[in-house]
């Protein structure tokens, strides 16, 4: 068996990786239902919020997080 190892020399600096994670911190739990439901059963976001997440400002994301947490999302076992 031929093992393949990741090249760890190309990883971002720890500060850069943390900043990138925070910027894309999505509530997605891979239990998607946005094709047939107005609100995703997994994360609680609308289809538009899911589709536009990467374009939303930090304030917009924070507002979504506040709303979905108040509604009991994200849910891993829907």
Buried (B, 14 or more C-beta within 10 A) or exposed (E): EEEEEEEEEEEEEEEEEEEEEEEEEBBBBEBBBBEEEEBBBBBBBBBEBBEEBEEEEEEEBEEBBEEBEEEEBBBEEB
